[in-house]
Amino acid sequence: MSGTEIKASVLHGAKDLRVEVRQLPAPAADEVQVAVQATGLCGSDLHYFRHFRNGPIEVREPITLGHESAGVVVAVGSASPTLQVGDRVALEVGLPCENCELCREGRYNICRGMSFRSSAKAYPHSQGTLQERINHPARWCHKLPDTLTLEHGAIVEPLAVAMHARNRSGLKSGSTVLVLGAGAVGLLCAAASKVAGAKHVVIADILEDRVKFAIDNGFADAGLTVPIPAVRPETVEDKLTYAQNVAEGLKNLKAKDGQEIIGESAVTFECTGVESCMQTAIYATQPGGKILIIGMGMSVQTLPIMAASVKEVDLVGVFRYANMYREAIDLLASGNPLLPDVRKLVTHRFQGLDHVPEAFDTAAKVKDDKGDLVIKVMVDMAD
């Protein structure tokens, strides 16, 4: 098979996206060529789009964004017997070295040699999935059952993050779970907790509409719209007092029956990266509980660390996922009645590469121009 001319969305600077033509070679022996047809926009993609950087990571060359993706196999390398042309696959886009101790232990998500599509951390950058086709190692392409759509396939990536976090939490059936941040990952953490048998799932966000969405669509049992103070706390003491007050509000929420006080959480998923939310998490989590640090926000934070220490509350880091794709696909296909309808997270859809800038502009908003809630934006590139 000879090379193929494809179109790609390429970021050249902050908010400077261009559709360009590339030459894609035939897939290598261990690769398949995938026509990318569904890509969800992630917060990290949005940071690159808006700032041409993601926190301390600067973009050093033009880059194609996108990593929450699924598509259809259109060509197969000579040594890729497990997949065939026409198979629909979810793309696991992180490629670890597979030789280091972490990889051998199964923790390839934190491999120092990881190359991750749409991330500028490694150089040259690994180009993302907002292009018509990509060549990708067959072993990292996960076949979808006929019962799942390609949108489901794109949702597998953030669901894998949530399921990895749930597994690291050691969540026990009958526990109370708190989720801080009702974006897509927070909602999926809530969903994963429900499937694991959580008794109560509480969600908190500064946006009332997001909290209402979570409760109305079965992702959470109770919720709190976090009040924004009229005067922003400036001193450490004032910030911690604010966090304590929010935590008290969370602990005093009532269950669905309106009688039982939910109380402290055994597991807290912090999905915002905001300092005040990490502070609140420490105050709201019960002795012996765990806080899963998922949100990528402020790199330096002031935390009431002794409040965590005296309660033996564990702060647990979460970075992407490992060995989760097949489990996430199986969950989506299972028909498990405890799993909310995750496709409801996709609130906005855009067709084709020409509309990618508009898709990013929408993803940057909490509500669109019509006043409708924005949660997950999906780019559809199917013919």
C-alpha positions as CSV (number, residue, x, y, z in Angstrom):
1,M,0.0,0.0,0.0
2,S,1.4,3.4,-1.0
3,G,1.1,6.6,1.0
4,T,-2.1,8.5,1.3
5,E,-2.9,12.3,1.2
6,I,-4.9,13.3,4.2
7,K,-6.2,16.5,5.8
8,A,-5.4,17.5,9.4
9,S,-6.3,20.3,11.8
10,V,-3.0,21.9,12.9
11,L,-2.4,24.4,15.7
12,H,0.3,26.9,14.9
13,G,-0.3,29.3,17.8
14,A,-2.9,30.3,20.3
15,K,-6.3,30.0,18.6
16,D,-4.5,29.6,15.2
17,L,-5.9,26.4,13.8
18,R,-5.4,25.6,10.1
19,V,-6.5,22.6,7.9
20,E,-3.5,21.3,6.1
21,V,-2.6,18.4,3.8
22,R,-0.2,15.7,5.0
23,Q,1.2,12.6,3.5
24,L,0.5,9.5,5.6
25,P,2.6,6.5,4.8
26,A,1.3,2.9,4.7
27,P,1.0,1.4,8.1
28,A,4.1,-0.4,9.5
29,A,3.9,-4.2,10.1
30,D,2.6,-3.8,13.6
31,E,0.2,-0.9,12.8
32,V,-3.2,-0.4,11.4
33,Q,-4.5,2.7,9.6
34,V,-7.6,4.2,11.2
35,A,-10.0,6.6,9.7
36,V,-10.8,8.8,12.7
37,Q,-14.5,9.5,12.9
38,A,-15.3,10.7,16.5
39,T,-13.1,12.8,18.7
40,G,-14.1,14.4,22.0
41,L,-12.4,17.6,23.0
42,C,-10.5,17.4,26.3
43,G,-9.5,20.2,28.8
44,S,-5.8,19.7,27.9
45,D,-6.7,20.2,24.2
46,L,-8.5,23.4,25.2
47,H,-5.5,24.7,27.1
48,Y,-3.2,24.1,24.1
49,F,-5.8,25.8,21.8
50,R,-6.2,28.9,24.0
51,H,-2.6,29.4,25.2
52,F,-0.4,27.3,22.9
53,R,0.7,25.6,26.2
54,N,-0.7,23.4,28.9
55,G,0.6,24.6,32.3
56,P,4.4,24.4,32.1
57,I,4.4,22.4,28.9
58,E,5.0,24.7,25.9
59,V,4.3,23.8,22.3
60,R,7.5,23.8,20.3
61,E,6.2,22.9,16.8
62,P,2.8,22.9,15.0
63,I,0.6,20.2,16.6
64,T,-2.6,18.4,15.8
65,L,-4.8,18.1,18.9
66,G,-7.3,15.4,20.0
67,H,-6.9,12.1,21.9
68,E,-10.4,11.0,22.9
69,S,-11.1,9.1,19.7
70,A,-12.6,6.2,17.8
71,G,-12.6,5.2,14.1
72,V,-12.7,2.5,11.5
73,V,-9.7,0.4,10.4
74,V,-9.0,1.0,6.7
75,A,-5.6,-0.7,6.3
76,V,-3.7,-3.4,8.2
77,G,0.0,-4.0,8.6
78,S,1.5,-7.4,7.8
79,A,2.0,-8.4,11.4
80,S,-1.4,-7.2,12.7
81,P,-3.6,-10.3,12.7
82,T,-6.1,-9.4,15.4
83,L,-7.8,-6.5,13.4
84,Q,-9.3,-6.4,10.0
85,V,-10.4,-3.7,7.6
86,G,-13.8,-2.5,8.7
87,D,-13.3,-3.1,12.4
88,R,-14.4,-0.2,14.6
89,V,-11.9,0.7,17.3
90,A,-11.3,2.9,20.3
91,L,-7.9,4.4,20.2
92,E,-5.6,4.3,23.3
93,V,-3.2,7.0,22.2
94,G,-0.5,6.8,24.8
95,L,2.5,4.7,23.7
96,P,4.8,3.7,26.6
97,C,8.3,2.3,26.2
98,E,7.1,-1.2,27.4
99,N,10.6,-1.9,28.7
100,C,11.0,0.0,32.0
101,E,10.2,-1.3,35.4
102,L,6.9,0.7,35.6
103,C,5.8,-0.8,32.3
104,R,6.7,-4.3,33.5
105,E,4.6,-3.6,36.6
106,G,1.6,-2.6,34.5
107,R,1.8,1.1,35.4
108,Y,2.7,2.2,31.9
109,N,0.6,5.4,32.3
110,I,3.5,6.9,34.3
111,C,6.3,5.6,32.0
112,R,9.0,8.2,31.6
113,G,9.2,7.4,28.0
114,M,5.5,7.8,27.2
115,S,4.6,9.4,23.9
116,F,1.0,10.6,24.0
117,R,-0.9,11.9,21.0
118,S,-1.7,15.7,21.2
119,S,0.7,16.2,24.1
120,A,3.6,18.6,23.7
121,K,5.5,17.0,26.6
122,A,7.7,14.9,24.3
123,Y,9.6,16.4,21.3
124,P,9.0,15.9,18.4
125,H,5.4,16.1,19.5
126,S,3.1,13.1,18.9
127,Q,0.4,14.3,16.6
128,G,-3.2,14.0,17.8
129,T,-6.3,12.5,16.2
130,L,-8.0,15.6,14.7
131,Q,-6.9,14.4,11.2
132,E,-8.6,12.2,8.7
133,R,-6.4,9.1,9.3
134,I,-3.6,7.9,11.6
135,N,-1.3,4.9,11.7
136,H,-1.4,3.4,15.2
137,P,0.0,0.2,16.8
138,A,-2.6,-2.5,16.5
139,R,-2.2,-3.5,20.1
140,W,-3.4,-0.1,21.3
141,C,-6.5,-0.2,19.1
142,H,-9.4,-1.8,21.0
143,K,-12.2,-3.3,18.9
144,L,-15.7,-2.1,19.7
145,P,-18.7,-4.4,19.9
146,D,-21.5,-3.8,17.4
147,T,-23.8,-2.5,20.2
148,L,-21.6,0.6,20.8
149,T,-21.3,3.7,18.6
150,L,-18.1,5.5,17.7
151,E,-19.2,8.2,20.1
152,H,-19.1,5.5,22.8
153,G,-15.6,4.7,21.6
154,A,-14.5,8.3,22.0
155,I,-16.0,8.4,25.5
156,V,-13.9,5.3,26.5
157,E,-10.9,7.6,27.1
158,P,-12.3,9.8,29.8
159,L,-14.2,6.9,31.3
160,A,-10.9,5.0,31.5
161,V,-9.5,8.0,33.6
162,A,-12.5,7.7,35.9
163,M,-12.3,3.9,36.3
164,H,-8.5,4.1,36.9
165,A,-9.2,6.7,39.7
166,R,-11.9,4.5,41.2
167,N,-9.6,1.5,41.2
168,R,-6.9,3.5,43.0
169,S,-9.4,4.6,45.5
170,G,-10.2,1.1,46.7
171,L,-13.9,2.1,46.9
172,K,-16.0,-0.3,48.8
173,S,-19.6,-1.0,48.2
174,G,-21.9,1.0,50.4
175,S,-19.5,3.9,50.8
176,T,-20.2,7.6,50.3
177,V,-18.5,9.3,47.5
178,L,-17.9,13.0,46.9
179,V,-17.0,14.4,43.5
180,L,-15.7,18.0,43.2
181,G,-16.3,19.3,39.7
182,A,-19.2,18.3,37.5
183,G,-17.4,18.3,34.2
184,A,-17.2,15.3,32.0
185,V,-14.5,13.5,34.1
186,G,-16.2,14.3,37.3
187,L,-19.5,13.0,36.0
188,L,-17.8,9.8,34.8
189,C,-16.1,9.4,38.3
190,A,-19.6,9.6,39.7
191,A,-20.9,7.0,37.2
192,A,-18.0,4.6,37.9
193,S,-18.7,5.0,41.7
194,K,-22.3,4.1,41.2
195,V,-21.4,0.9,39.2
196,A,-19.0,0.0,42.1
197,G,-21.9,0.1,44.6
198,A,-21.5,3.5,46.3
199,K,-24.4,4.1,48.6
200,H,-24.4,7.9,48.1
201,V,-22.7,9.9,45.4
202,V,-22.6,13.6,46.1
203,I,-21.4,16.2,43.5
204,A,-20.4,19.8,43.9
205,D,-19.8,22.5,41.4
206,I,-20.0,26.3,41.2
207,L,-22.5,26.0,38.4
208,E,-26.1,25.1,39.5
209,D,-27.0,23.8,36.0
210,R,-24.2,21.2,36.1
211,V,-25.2,20.0,39.6
212,K,-28.8,19.7,38.4
213,F,-27.7,17.8,35.2
214,A,-25.8,15.3,37.4
215,I,-28.8,14.6,39.6
216,D,-31.5,14.7,36.9
217,N,-29.5,12.2,34.8
218,G,-28.7,9.8,37.5
219,F,-25.0,10.5,37.9
220,A,-25.4,11.8,41.5
221,D,-27.8,11.4,44.4
222,A,-27.3,14.8,45.9
223,G,-25.4,17.9,45.1
224,L,-24.3,21.3,46.2
225,T,-23.9,24.5,44.2
226,V,-20.8,25.9,45.8
227,P,-21.3,29.5,46.8
228,I,-18.9,32.1,45.4
229,P,-18.1,34.6,48.1
230,A,-18.9,38.2,47.5
231,V,-15.3,39.1,48.6
232,R,-12.7,36.7,47.4
233,P,-10.7,35.3,50.4
234,E,-7.1,36.6,50.3
235,T,-5.4,35.3,53.5
236,V,-4.6,31.7,54.1
237,E,-6.9,31.8,57.1
238,D,-9.8,33.2,55.2
239,K,-9.3,30.6,52.4
240,L,-9.3,27.7,54.8
241,T,-12.4,29.1,56.6
242,Y,-14.2,29.2,53.2
243,A,-13.2,25.6,52.5
244,Q,-14.3,24.5,55.9
245,N,-17.7,26.1,55.4
246,V,-18.2,24.5,52.0
247,A,-17.2,21.1,53.5
248,E,-19.8,21.6,56.3
249,G,-22.4,22.3,53.7
250,L,-21.5,19.1,51.9
251,K,-21.5,17.0,55.1
252,N,-25.0,18.3,56.0
253,L,-26.7,17.3,52.7
254,K,-29.6,14.9,53.0
255,A,-30.1,11.7,51.1
256,K,-32.9,11.2,48.6
257,D,-35.4,10.3,51.4
258,G,-34.9,13.7,52.8
259,Q,-34.2,12.3,56.3
260,E,-30.7,10.8,56.4
261,I,-27.7,13.1,56.7
262,I,-25.1,11.9,54.2
263,G,-22.1,13.1,56.2
264,E,-18.4,12.7,55.3
265,S,-17.2,10.9,52.2
266,A,-15.1,7.8,52.3
267,V,-13.7,8.7,48.8
268,T,-13.4,12.1,47.3
269,F,-12.6,12.6,43.6
270,E,-11.1,16.1,43.2
271,C,-11.6,16.9,39.5
272,T,-11.0,20.6,39.3
273,G,-7.4,21.3,40.2
274,V,-8.6,24.4,42.1
275,E,-6.8,25.0,45.4
276,S,-10.0,25.7,47.4
277,C,-11.5,22.4,46.2
278,M,-8.4,20.5,47.4
279,Q,-8.8,22.2,50.7
280,T,-12.5,21.4,50.9
281,A,-11.7,17.8,50.0
282,I,-9.5,17.4,53.0
283,Y,-12.1,18.8,55.4
284,A,-15.0,16.8,53.8
285,T,-13.3,13.4,53.8
286,Q,-13.8,11.0,56.7
287,P,-10.9,9.6,58.8
288,G,-9.2,6.9,56.9
289,G,-10.6,8.1,53.6
290,K,-8.9,8.8,50.3
291,I,-8.7,11.9,48.1
292,L,-8.1,11.2,44.4
293,I,-6.2,14.1,42.8
294,I,-7.5,14.1,39.2
295,G,-7.8,17.8,38.2
296,M,-4.8,19.4,36.6
297,G,-4.8,22.9,37.9
298,M,-2.6,25.0,40.2
299,S,0.8,23.3,40.4
300,V,1.6,24.9,43.8
301,Q,-1.2,24.9,46.5
302,T,-1.5,25.7,50.2
303,L,-3.2,22.8,51.9
304,P,-4.3,22.0,55.5
305,I,-2.0,19.0,55.5
306,M,-2.2,18.4,59.2
307,A,-6.0,18.1,58.9
308,A,-5.3,15.3,56.5
309,S,-2.6,13.7,58.6
310,V,-4.5,13.5,61.8
311,K,-7.4,11.8,60.0
312,E,-5.0,9.5,58.0
313,V,-6.6,10.8,54.8
314,D,-4.6,9.6,51.9
315,L,-3.9,11.9,49.0
316,V,-3.6,9.7,45.9
317,G,-2.4,10.9,42.5
318,V,-4.2,9.9,39.4
319,F,-2.6,10.3,35.9
320,R,-4.5,9.1,32.9
321,Y,-5.1,5.3,33.1
322,A,-3.5,1.9,32.6
323,N,-5.1,-1.4,31.5
324,M,-8.6,0.2,31.5
325,Y,-9.7,0.4,27.9
326,R,-11.1,-3.1,27.6
327,E,-12.8,-2.9,31.0
328,A,-14.3,0.4,30.0
329,I,-15.6,-0.9,26.7
330,D,-17.1,-4.0,28.4
331,L,-18.8,-1.8,31.0
332,L,-20.4,0.4,28.3
333,A,-21.6,-2.7,26.4
334,S,-22.8,-4.5,29.5
335,G,-26.2,-2.8,29.9
336,N,-25.4,-2.4,33.6
337,P,-28.5,-0.7,35.1
338,L,-26.3,1.3,37.6
339,L,-24.5,3.0,34.8
340,P,-26.1,6.3,33.7
341,D,-26.4,7.1,30.0
342,V,-22.9,8.5,29.3
343,R,-23.8,9.7,25.8
344,K,-25.9,12.4,27.5
345,L,-22.5,14.0,28.3
346,V,-22.1,14.9,24.6
347,T,-24.0,18.2,24.5
348,H,-22.5,19.6,21.3
349,R,-21.5,18.1,18.0
350,F,-19.5,19.6,15.1
351,Q,-19.1,18.0,11.6
352,G,-15.7,17.9,10.0
353,L,-12.2,19.5,10.3
354,D,-13.4,22.9,9.1
355,H,-15.5,23.3,12.2
356,V,-12.8,22.4,14.7
357,P,-12.2,26.1,15.7
358,E,-15.9,26.6,16.4
359,A,-15.9,23.3,18.4
360,F,-13.0,24.6,20.6
361,D,-14.7,28.0,21.0
362,T,-17.8,26.2,22.3
363,A,-15.8,23.9,24.5
364,A,-14.3,27.0,26.2
365,K,-17.8,28.1,27.4
366,V,-19.9,26.8,30.3
367,K,-23.0,27.7,28.2
368,D,-23.4,28.2,24.5
369,D,-24.9,31.2,22.8
370,K,-28.4,29.8,23.3
371,G,-27.9,29.4,27.0
372,D,-27.6,25.6,26.9
373,L,-25.1,23.8,29.1
374,V,-21.8,22.7,27.6
375,I,-20.2,19.5,28.9
376,K,-18.6,17.5,26.2
377,V,-18.0,18.7,22.6
378,M,-17.6,16.0,19.9
379,V,-16.1,16.4,16.5
380,D,-17.6,14.0,13.9
381,M,-15.4,13.3,10.9
382,A,-17.5,10.4,9.4
383,D,-18.0,10.7,5.6
